[in-house]
Each structure stands twice: as structure tokens, then as C-alpha cells.
Amino acid sequence: MFRKGDLVRHGTMPSWGIGSVVKAPRGGNLLIRFEQAGDKLIHPGYAPLTMVREDELLYLVIREVQIKRGRTVKTARVIPVVKRERE
């Protein structure tokens, strides 16, 4: 059902944010890396996981500049965020 790289949400823990499936062994627990909660080992038969479709997402890009050992290092993080429906 879920494959490595799939983006998911946990139905009862929305504060964890969107997770990316890191390991998906057949018939076993999934290792999912959530943006706000870190790595979680979850069995898909017991947890209310829903797949996040690509058209539901916006991507937040955070660009940072750090000084390390006298050198400027530019980094960027890409965080998937679910679109909200306008009311």
C-alpha cells in the first residue's frame, strides 16, 4: 500500500505534519520521518495514515546562510505543506 518516498499524514496526530516514508517492508511497520516529530515506527493497519497527493501540496523553501570556520555556507530546506481550502 505505502512505498518508500510516499508522503503521508497521521489522522490523530496532525501536529506531526507531513511525513515521508523511509522504509516500507512488506506487511510490516513503516518507518516515517515527520517534519515536526522526527522518525516514527508505525503499523499502517493500526494508525489512520492517509496519503498526501501532489496536487494538495505547496512547498515552503527556507534559505539560510551560516558562517562555519570563517566560510559562508548557503543551505536550503524544502518543507511540504498542505494547501488549505478557502472558506
Steps between C-alpha positions, in 0.01 A plus 500: 500500500766755601838521328827669580477872422121527543377804695248426776307663783408341833127547561513535879832687519470794256762694699765260366459655156565314177715190513708327238518120496865399551459120520199296394555126550223281365234440768696668780550826679577814301786728596369851437696824542267780611612863471384596851530168688802324352515128415206281601446125457132452412290201396264613221227257614463675836583864425266721295751596230386681188701555185565862404458562128739727313222742400420559871847635576683827501871505572656737750865573420719628782833643396765547766848645508735375771856587584710190567872529567515838332317382186152588385282193447166535322238232563138448404230281653183403314200429721174364351188678633137402435288762321203636691162538334360852499172530685 
